[in-house]
Amino acid sequence: METSPMMRHTCLKLEIPSTEPIFVKGTWFDTHFDLSITDGLHAWVSNATEEEVKERAAQWDQPVTEYIELVERYLGFRQPGSVYQFVDAGDDHKRLSWTFEKEGTKLEWRWKLQPSPDSRKITAGILDFLMDANIRLSEEVVRKTQSFEKLKVEAEKCLEQSERFTNDKMEFESEIYAKFLGILNSKKAKLREFRDQLSKQETAGKAPVDEEESTDKTESYHSGSDAEESEEEPAKNLTSSSKDVPAGRGRRRKRAN
């Protein structure tokens, strides 16, 4: 089965000074394109064949696809800075032209259109295309609006949930902090109690030890004094004895004489 070439449609409203607004409908293929223009009363058409497109592209040293892409860009969407004109070309023909810049040089492209044999049909076809496009655009706007509203509701739910989580977190942290503070104060009180008990035990343990030490010192002092006295008494006795002995001996010698 033979497939038809890819086809694209565009429609551009042009408001050109000193003329009525016109609508330019383009049907774009890979190697050629068709143009239909109406001002609401009259219509003009141009069927750019593959040979004509190839010849124009060769004049500008461009591939056919690049040439068609550039024409579609300027006749499918109005480009800022481009000057559009739609003037008489004789014999009820019209010439559509537009300007663009390439490598710093301002250029002008133009296509000649002939009067349509059925202006009413061309105008009706353009209006139908615009109405269909408007319907599709309206449906797209409705879908986007519904999607936006849905996202808005979801965002509000997420925000509410986030606020609830934040409040729960703050309450939980406050409760945990209060419990921790109570436990910490209880531990501190027990530590102070243990410290006081240890201090009392140390104080009570030092008093008996001091009394025993003082008693030991007193006893050792008395025992030392007694020993000294006992040592002094024999020494005195010995001294007195030694004194008595020579005296006796002297008296004995005298008796012998």
Buried (B, 14 or more C-beta within 10 A) or exposed (E): EEEEEEEEEBBBEBEBEEEEEBBBBBBBBEBBBBBBBBBEEBBBBBEBEEEBBBEBBEEEEBEBEEBBEBBBEBBBEBEEEBEBBBEEBEEEEBBBBBBBEEEEEEEEBEBEBBBBEEBEEBBEBBBEBBEEEEEEEEEEEEEEEEEEEEEEEEEEEEEEEEEEEEEEEEEEEEEEEEEEEEEEEEEEEEEEEEEEEEEEEEEEEEEEEEEEEEEEEEEEEEEEEEEEEEEEEEEEEEEEEEEEEEEEEEEEEEEEE
